[in-house]
């Protein structure tokens, strides 16, 4: 089984490349030992700007397989294109679901998209990823530690991630981070590694004393790892090369701005420095710095801005060349150039394999012993939960396994025609339209729906008489006459139900313009109940943001007895298994355990006992209140010995009144996608649509019906 781990940055200035490569390095070593057979990597930004992928391709190709990158950097959250990209991520992950291995996904940073937090959250939830958060610590004092802790707690409160493995805090005590508000100062600071390391060791113990902070893991900043080449910096800025002397070996450890404060620059400041020099100050730079101090260890000079005295500038540049240092030029002024440079990653030089090994050795030494259980399947001990998009994706996949014929009797409704076209194109089902072909194509053209000619259309006027005798036979005990049968068959839903009964099609979907009664009544009369059941019931799939819940019965049985309630629960559990959901059933009541009494409570208690007798392996709890069924904390207070302890995913309501009110209230107030009602207990699948069903709702109902059949 594939495990998916997603790295989610919490700040704009996170060095994603460093941490990602460190984890790739650690995990790939485990794959070599056959602990995991495969290791995949991809990110949520375009490969052309994904430095990590460039390094992966260059140095780790034998260890991992890179997947197609899916670029969220230019997409607005919740747009149509965004939803397509999310589905593409799900598709990439789902294709690997049966492989024993890892998928490591690098999330999108805030500086790539202002909606990064929302995108990372929704993507991780929809692929059931285990999340590792990445952050920097700007202030490593006690106060800074607590501020960071509280900030993360607030973040997690509003973004309720399901599976959090831990936090990796990088660049602890980095002067780049501490001086974030003054960029020039940030680039010119003098580092004190010894002091930083002592501070790190002391504060690390303080972190470990806090239970919440024990899932944090720290990588201290190391000045010796700051090794960006001048080529990288100038390529990033699109600067023009004037002099290439010593350019290959030129490493930048600091940037110095040659401005009016140049007199403060001492002989200790310039080693491995890249000087930013405005053209108007070039003469002063040469006379008062280069010639006076006779420096020869600087990394290079970047000339900025414009100057009208061209001949003089050329003369000065020729003098500068005699110092055998790299010289670059950019039209932008110094302030603009510095502003652009804030987005440059100073932490890794992907041209230098030795340097990559060095930085990975440093970061990996702080990650190899982290107590995240990253390399053990034992850490994934949670129950399988499907997110809305993953569940819908799964519906499409399951329905494609065996293409079924699904008849749609309401074929003059544009929503039905559009859904039929989508279902056929995606291979979800082979939809059969019941209606006059000319009328159907005219309605389709009028609504800009371009139906394929291979969609099967059955004209009801041509075949009605063929099914009169069959209807008479099925309803003979009810005293039906030939005249009555002929009249009933004028209803396309009745005719479609007979086509299903005679095995001409595999399932039926109706209700977009007809009432529930008009859809269900013919099914009960013609298809009838499956012999293993005594009744027909219904469920709704409620697609909550973090999990899919099943509500039953909210459409059919008005006031079921204890025996009927038990059967509804068993039917619902069996349906859940069909769709890959592990059933955990809550038999709902206004009382939990033995806290209350009354006829309704006793009915639910009796139904629960019947279920346990018939299905001893089924996880079921009742009577139980809704809050105790979904909240572990509430369950521990109200019913501490509960078998589900706040983890229910199937909710059985005691009567139609409470069930129907609840599902509609939840759906409308929360704006959920709600698929159903799906009928249970019939010999063949018939499903009802809400008259307000969207095209998407209809497509998913067609998929449900295909899977049932």
Secondary structure by P-SEA (a helix, b strand, c coil): cbbbbbbbbcccccaaaaaaaaaaaaaaaaaaaccccbbbbbccccccccaaaaaaaccccccccccbbbbccccccccaaaaaaaaaaaaaaaaaccccbbbbbbbbccccccaaaaaaaaaaaaaccbbbbbbbbccccaaaaaaaaaaaaaaaaacccccccbbbbcccccccccccccaaaaacccccaaaaaaaaaaaaaaaaaccccccbbbbccccccccccaaaaaaaacccccccccccccccccccccccccccccccccccbbbbccccaaaaaaaccccccccccccbbbbbccccaaaaaaaaaaaaaaaccbbbbbcccaaaaaaaacccccccccccaaaaaaaaaaaaaacccccccccccccccccccccaaaaaaaaaaaaacbbbbbbbcccccaaaaaaaaaaaaaccccccccccaaaaaaaaaaaccccccccccccccccccccaaaaaaaaccccccaaaaaaaaccaaaaaaaaaaaccccccccccccccccccccccccccccccccccccccccccccbbbbbccccccccccaaaaaaaaaaaaaaaaaacccccccccccccccccccaaaaaaaaaaaaaaaacccccccccccccccccaaaaaaccccccccccccbbbbccaaaaaaaaaaaaaaacccccccccccccbbbbbbcccccaaaaaaaaaaaaaac
